[in-house]
């Protein structure tokens, strides 16, 4: 594996994981809110 590939993929993977984490957190919050209302 080339160093350049690692340098490109690492921040990309971190950004992707952070986005997925935030979207999941928001989805759970929204689901809890609608669940408690109903």
Beta strands, then each sheet from edge to edge (+ up, - down):
end
